[in-house]
Structures are given as structure tokens and as C-alpha cells.
Amino acid sequence: MQFKLAFIGFGVVGQGLTEILLEKKDMLAEKYNFHWTVVAVSDIMKGSVYDKNGLDMKKILSLVKEGKKLEEYPTGIKGMNSLATIKETNADTIIEVTFTDVKTGEPALTHIKVALSAGKNVVSTNKGPVVKQSVELLKLAEENNAHYGFEGVVMAGTPVLNLAKYTLAGNKITGFKGILNGTTNYILTRMEDGMSYDDALQKAQELGYAEADPTGDVEGLDALGKVVILSNVVLGKNLGWKDVERKGITEITIDDVKKAKAEGKRWKLIGSAEVQPDGSVKAKVWPEKLPLSDPLAGVCEAINALTFNTDELGPVTIVGPGAGRRETGFSLLVDLLNINQEMSG
């Protein structure tokens, strides 16, 4: 199928996807019958450009990497804001990758609602809208004969939502537990090497794993959002932020790490949820000492992992990167290919 794409936001993730699309254009067409044209790019900092016949994305990437505005692109309509780009262009699929407040879900939530209401497909890596309104947004997509894909919101390009939806179809998934934040996993790995918490955090910041304000990572807020998403999307529940117990890793000391090592165990920040006999869900983000026999205990550095508990197969664990420009960009490609397959079928 031929897709007309519009980027809303064009930071590192949008650029990562663009690189993949350009590099794999022939393979995607031949193997998956996936054909694409980008007709619009709108970014609050970089400006916007629209051409109904398609943009030269190599030129767009060059402009952005040189620090120039999109208005310097030689042709097309300039100056459209994000909502105008969604509503007034001939794009049929919106790639929503704006900088968004994870707690309010904005501006991504509004962008997604407007696009789906107009019958346009959406793929996005923004967690906020999925945490707040995943059920409502999926219903809105269905009502308007559109598709909403968000594989990248949990473990970037590592396909946990697709694993649950497609590959584990036919299983009853009763719960999950996982390492859902690469920053904290990196810090705990360095502490096991003998670094103090403060030094390990500083190293994580130097490498770009942790923000200048690392609260969202080290206090478990990022992992909490992912627990809410997995509980609602995979377990079919309706949890909010306040329904998940939370404790971060800031109180773990070198001595705690050494004691765990002596016991044949390893500290991990674990996000988990388990369906109870009465149908309720017990969900939490909490530091746990895992025995080395646990598959999650062997996952170190800035890597993520998730174990689903299933009735037919028992525990099934997937391990992979949980961040990165190309890795997260790839998650958007996975969503686009899923939409292509569903629409072709």
C-alpha cells in the first residue's frame, strides 16, 4: 500500500525512523508491499513544511542536522502548526513524536484525538496518552476506521505489546514483571562494579541515559507509567497512576548491593502486575533482590526485559533495548507495517 505520512515532531526519534525508511525503502516495498511518501513535517522548534506530492526526506534530514529551519526547504507550504498539519494536509497517517508531558499526555493526546477523529492512522511513541486514555483512544480509532499503534511506549523497538497481542495469542496472560527502565538498570550494574550511587548516576547522565533531573527514572515514575500501560493494554484492566505502589532505587547503597551479591542475588527495579483471584490487579514498581536463577537477574547495563506469565507456556521473557533513536524509530516502523498488513488483508 501507499502511505502518505506526516511527522508531528521531528526530534531524534522522528529522524531515526526517517533514516530507517530511507535505507530500507526498496526492501520494505519488495518484502512487505509497503510504500511511503512523507508529505509534511511540523515541529514546534524546527518549523514546518507541506507538499502534497511529497518531500525529499534526505534534504529535510540535512537541513535539520545543519541546525536550519524547515522553512529553508526550497518548495512547499510553510508555517502550518501541528493541528493544521493533521487536519488540512493529505496525509493519511500521522507519526506523533512531539515532546509531551507524560502526566497530562499533552500535546500528543490532542494530536492523536484530532487525527483519529479525522479517520487518519496514528503511530506514536508517547507514553502519556496511552497511560491516560488507551481504551478510549483505541475505541476512537475503531469508530473512525483508523489505526492507533504505540509499540514503542514500553520498551522502544523491543516488541512487547506485539508479543502479547500476536505471538502469545491464545494464552491467558495473568501477569508480568520486568526491568522497564534502562537508566536504573545501568546505575545498579555500575554499583555492582563498586561505584557509589552518586557516581553511577553521574556516569549515566554523561552517557545520556539519565536526564539532568533524573527523578522520573530513579524514583520509578517512568517504570510506573509502563506498568499502567501493560496492565491496561495486555491485562485488560483500567489502572491509573495512583493504583501502582512505587519505590525507586535512591535508597539502595553499596552495602546493600554487596550483601545481595554475597547471597547470590542482584538488585533490580522491577515493574510488575498480577491478576488476583477476585479479578483485581496488584501492581507495583519496587526494588527487588532477585536470585541469579531468575532470567531478569542476568539482564545488565541499560537493557530492558519483560516476563509474561502465561497459562500455556508458563513464563516467557523478552530482552532488548528500551531506548535509543534508531531503536525507538524502529518501533514506529513496526506499527506502520502492522497497519499496512491489516489494511492489505
Wavefront OBJ file of the C-alpha trace (Angstrom):
o trace
v 0.000 0.000 0.000
v 0.991 3.633 -0.491
v 1.093 5.681 2.712
v 1.154 9.479 2.908
v 2.956 10.257 6.162
v 3.122 13.426 8.260
v 5.553 13.889 11.136
v 4.261 15.848 14.120
v 7.522 16.476 15.954
v 10.861 15.787 14.304
v 13.394 15.168 17.057
v 15.787 12.240 17.365
v 13.073 9.552 17.163
v 11.444 11.008 14.046
v 14.850 11.395 12.438
v 15.742 7.818 13.418
v 12.621 6.488 11.699
v 13.331 8.615 8.615
v 16.843 7.149 8.326
v 15.424 3.616 8.532
v 12.712 4.365 5.935
v 15.274 5.795 3.501
v 17.806 2.999 3.994
v 15.223 0.198 3.720
v 12.858 1.698 1.154
v 13.432 -0.990 -1.509
v 13.334 -3.887 0.951
v 10.111 -2.626 2.570
v 8.468 -2.322 -0.843
v 9.594 -5.727 -2.091
v 9.091 -7.774 1.067
v 6.058 -6.092 2.655
v 4.472 -4.117 -0.218
v 4.938 -1.051 1.986
v 5.297 2.176 0.010
v 5.519 5.613 1.570
v 5.816 9.324 0.921
v 6.286 11.960 3.611
v 4.049 14.923 2.727
v 4.504 17.072 5.841
v 6.783 17.728 8.784
v 5.734 20.030 11.624
v 7.934 20.701 14.647
v 7.441 23.445 17.225
v 11.163 24.305 17.212
v 12.221 23.421 13.670
v 9.241 24.848 11.773
v 7.029 23.121 9.209
v 6.713 22.315 5.536
v 3.976 20.618 3.477
v 3.965 19.390 -0.107
v 1.035 17.226 -1.173
v 3.273 15.457 -3.722
v 5.907 14.520 -1.153
v 9.064 15.913 0.419
v 12.682 14.952 -0.256
v 13.457 13.498 3.170
v 17.209 13.393 2.523
v 17.062 17.190 2.117
v 14.872 17.522 5.231
v 17.359 15.492 7.297
v 20.264 17.572 6.002
v 18.521 20.822 6.913
v 17.730 19.637 10.431
v 21.216 18.248 11.071
v 22.721 21.567 9.955
v 20.523 23.343 12.518
v 18.445 25.092 9.850
v 14.694 25.692 9.879
v 12.329 23.645 7.729
v 11.187 26.914 6.132
v 14.501 26.836 4.239
v 13.290 23.788 2.273
v 13.060 25.080 -1.330
v 9.390 24.276 -2.054
v 6.084 23.612 -0.310
v 3.724 25.412 2.058
v 5.394 26.730 5.212
v 4.201 27.778 8.664
v 1.359 25.322 9.353
v 1.058 24.402 13.030
v 0.625 20.842 14.236
v -3.190 20.792 14.240
v -3.413 22.369 10.785
v -0.880 19.806 9.529
v -3.026 16.980 10.890
v -6.358 18.326 9.649
v -5.575 20.184 6.417
v -2.923 18.083 4.660
v -3.484 14.996 2.510
v -1.580 12.804 4.989
v -3.405 9.576 5.841
v -1.045 8.523 8.655
v 0.305 10.749 11.436
v 3.624 9.989 13.139
v 3.190 11.676 16.543
v 6.584 12.141 18.228
v 6.338 15.505 19.973
v 7.906 16.353 23.320
v 4.995 15.567 25.647
v 4.206 15.817 29.360
v 3.896 12.186 30.434
v 1.368 13.015 33.196
v -1.065 15.141 31.164
v -0.362 13.430 27.841
v -0.310 16.804 26.101
v 0.143 17.946 23.383
v 0.256 14.378 21.996
v -3.188 13.462 23.380
v -4.885 16.272 21.470
v -2.913 15.496 18.300
v -3.905 11.816 18.428
v -7.592 12.546 19.117
v -7.805 15.049 16.257
v -6.102 12.662 13.833
v -8.186 9.622 14.762
v -11.400 11.682 14.667
v -10.470 12.643 11.102
v -10.046 8.954 10.205
v -6.264 9.192 9.997
v -3.980 6.449 11.333
v -1.594 7.348 14.154
v 1.675 5.801 15.296
v 3.324 7.303 18.349
v 5.990 6.695 20.975
v 4.392 8.990 23.551
v 3.511 7.224 26.815
v 1.236 9.904 28.295
v -1.817 9.374 26.049
v -1.628 5.584 26.469
v -1.367 5.891 30.260
v -4.320 8.271 30.430
v -6.705 7.060 27.733
v -5.554 3.904 25.909
v -9.045 2.316 25.948
v -10.758 5.500 24.756
v -8.196 6.145 22.005
v -8.386 2.594 20.655
v -12.196 2.886 20.621
v -11.971 6.243 18.814
v -9.695 4.645 16.211
v -12.149 1.786 15.677
v -15.133 4.147 15.382
v -13.352 6.125 12.646
v -11.926 3.123 10.777
v -8.403 4.197 11.681
v -5.475 2.525 13.434
v -3.530 3.606 16.532
v -0.129 1.996 17.110
v 2.098 2.604 20.145
v 4.542 -0.311 20.348
v 7.414 1.973 21.353
v 5.891 3.233 24.608
v 7.130 0.328 26.764
v 10.497 -0.971 25.505
v 11.214 1.129 22.406
v 11.830 -1.223 19.471
v 11.690 -4.410 21.548
v 8.201 -5.662 20.641
v 6.487 -6.426 23.944
v 2.971 -5.296 23.030
v 3.079 -7.169 19.716
v 4.460 -10.221 21.513
v 1.433 -10.238 23.823
v -1.104 -9.428 21.099
v 0.060 -11.676 18.281
v 2.729 -14.211 19.240
v 1.188 -15.145 22.606
v -2.381 -15.069 21.247
v -4.394 -17.944 22.699
v -2.619 -17.728 26.041
v -4.194 -16.247 29.106
v -1.660 -13.714 30.417
v -2.113 -13.478 34.182
v 0.650 -11.012 34.954
v 4.098 -9.721 34.160
v 7.285 -8.466 35.770
v 10.184 -6.697 34.180
v 13.080 -4.268 34.049
v 11.290 -1.385 32.364
v 13.818 1.410 32.841
v 17.303 1.190 31.365
v 18.722 4.094 33.375
v 18.147 2.465 36.758
v 19.406 -0.863 35.438
v 22.614 0.817 34.264
v 23.097 2.504 37.663
v 22.596 -0.771 39.558
v 25.042 -2.523 37.212
v 27.707 0.112 37.906
v 27.067 -0.131 41.663
v 27.732 -3.852 41.452
v 31.089 -2.916 39.873
v 31.843 -0.864 43.009
v 30.646 2.638 42.069
v 28.623 4.685 44.541
v 25.040 5.575 43.625
v 26.007 9.222 43.009
v 28.951 8.311 40.757
v 26.876 5.776 38.832
v 24.120 8.352 38.305
v 26.652 10.904 37.085
v 28.056 8.368 34.613
v 24.525 7.598 33.386
v 23.968 11.331 32.824
v 27.262 11.676 30.937
v 26.227 8.838 28.615
v 22.781 10.353 28.021
v 20.886 7.559 29.800
v 19.694 9.894 32.569
v 18.307 13.420 32.322
v 19.754 16.388 34.211
v 16.772 15.844 36.537
v 16.762 12.041 36.888
v 13.699 11.867 39.166
v 11.429 10.204 36.613
v 13.881 7.329 36.237
v 15.391 6.797 39.688
v 12.124 7.267 41.612
v 10.334 4.745 39.390
v 7.896 7.105 37.658
v 8.918 6.059 34.144
v 8.540 2.376 35.024
v 5.215 3.117 36.738
v 3.775 4.571 33.521
v 4.790 1.412 31.674
v 3.187 -0.804 34.327
v -0.066 1.124 33.873
v 0.134 0.699 30.084
v 0.858 -3.034 30.249
v -1.870 -3.604 32.856
v -4.463 -1.814 30.742
v -3.449 -2.947 27.257
v -2.249 -6.513 27.931
v -4.213 -7.495 31.059
v -7.328 -5.590 30.009
v -7.659 -3.622 33.254
v -8.245 0.063 33.942
v -5.449 1.291 36.211
v -4.284 4.848 36.806
v -1.075 6.344 38.214
v -2.334 6.100 41.803
v -3.153 2.394 41.562
v 0.517 1.351 41.448
v 2.732 1.136 44.540
v 6.076 2.785 43.876
v 9.551 2.979 45.323
v 12.714 3.958 43.427
v 16.371 2.991 43.834
v 17.702 6.095 45.599
v 17.955 4.368 48.994
v 19.978 1.385 47.720
v 23.565 1.584 48.984
v 26.826 -0.098 48.011
v 26.454 -2.217 51.170
v 23.004 -3.393 50.009
v 24.489 -4.399 46.662
v 27.399 -6.244 48.319
v 25.056 -8.115 50.672
v 22.865 -9.196 47.768
v 25.940 -10.414 45.871
v 27.014 -12.480 48.900
v 23.542 -14.062 48.938
v 23.765 -14.952 45.235
v 21.250 -12.247 44.374
v 21.124 -8.987 42.411
v 19.100 -5.799 42.887
v 16.757 -4.773 40.077
v 13.994 -2.181 39.863
v 11.026 -4.363 38.919
v 7.727 -3.236 37.482
v 5.057 -5.882 37.931
v 1.344 -6.617 37.928
v -0.551 -9.771 38.801
v -4.248 -10.506 38.350
v -5.722 -11.614 41.689
v -8.374 -14.360 42.159
v -11.094 -11.708 42.501
v -10.090 -10.095 39.179
v -8.349 -7.100 40.715
v -4.716 -6.294 39.920
v -1.824 -5.891 42.311
v 0.678 -3.612 40.572
v 3.913 -2.081 41.789
v 7.327 -0.686 40.924
v 9.782 -1.753 43.604
v 13.478 -2.637 44.057
v 13.808 -6.414 44.425
v 16.667 -8.778 45.203
v 16.376 -11.423 42.505
v 18.078 -14.824 42.667
v 20.606 -15.274 39.860
v 18.432 -18.109 38.526
v 15.779 -15.529 37.544
v 16.161 -14.580 33.839
v 15.778 -10.904 34.773
v 18.770 -11.069 37.140
v 21.145 -11.613 34.224
v 19.958 -8.512 32.359
v 22.525 -5.766 32.987
v 23.593 -2.367 31.625
v 20.898 -0.165 30.026
v 18.915 -3.147 28.749
v 15.233 -3.837 29.425
v 13.466 -7.177 29.863
v 9.933 -8.358 30.493
v 8.497 -11.704 31.611
v 4.866 -12.524 30.830
v 3.168 -15.211 32.933
v 1.030 -17.353 30.623
v -1.233 -20.344 31.192
v 0.043 -22.463 28.300
v 3.761 -21.668 28.175
v 4.487 -20.546 31.719
v 6.864 -17.569 31.980
v 8.033 -16.089 28.653
v 10.820 -13.487 28.761
v 11.862 -10.994 26.084
v 15.103 -8.983 26.382
v 16.192 -5.977 24.321
v 16.988 -2.275 24.203
v 14.489 0.036 25.879
v 15.734 3.309 24.384
v 17.731 4.833 21.539
v 16.951 6.944 18.493
v 17.044 4.129 15.924
v 15.576 1.554 18.313
v 12.599 3.780 19.132
v 12.298 4.812 15.499
v 12.116 1.131 14.610
v 9.092 0.701 16.913
v 7.237 3.194 14.711
v 8.156 1.148 11.640
v 6.746 -1.972 13.338
v 3.452 -0.123 13.874
v 3.403 1.119 10.282
v 3.979 -2.400 8.945
v 1.205 -3.764 11.181
v -1.206 -1.145 9.826
v -0.079 -1.962 6.275
v -0.781 -5.666 6.860
v -4.185 -5.057 8.456
v -5.288 -2.694 5.663
v -3.966 -5.014 2.946
v -5.696 -8.035 4.490
l 1 2 3 4 5 6 7 8 9 10 11 12 13 14 15 16 17 18 19 20 21 22 23 24 25 26 27 28 29 30 31 32 33 34 35 36 37 38 39 40 41 42 43 44 45 46 47 48 49 50 51 52 53 54 55 56 57 58 59 60 61 62 63 64 65 66 67 68 69 70 71 72 73 74 75 76 77 78 79 80 81 82 83 84 85 86 87 88 89 90 91 92 93 94 95 96 97 98 99 100 101 102 103 104 105 106 107 108 109 110 111 112 113 114 115 116 117 118 119 120 121 122 123 124 125 126 127 128 129 130 131 132 133 134 135 136 137 138 139 140 141 142 143 144 145 146 147 148 149 150 151 152 153 154 155 156 157 158 159 160 161 162 163 164 165 166 167 168 169 170 171 172 173 174 175 176 177 178 179 180 181 182 183 184 185 186 187 188 189 190 191 192 193 194 195 196 197 198 199 200 201 202 203 204 205 206 207 208 209 210 211 212 213 214 215 216 217 218 219 220 221 222 223 224 225 226 227 228 229 230 231 232 233 234 235 236 237 238 239 240 241 242 243 244 245 246 247 248 249 250 251 252 253 254 255 256 257 258 259 260 261 262 263 264 265 266 267 268 269 270 271 272 273 274 275 276 277 278 279 280 281 282 283 284 285 286 287 288 289 290 291 292 293 294 295 296 297 298 299 300 301 302 303 304 305 306 307 308 309 310 311 312 313 314 315 316 317 318 319 320 321 322 323 324 325 326 327 328 329 330 331 332 333 334 335 336 337 338 339 340 341 342 343 344 345
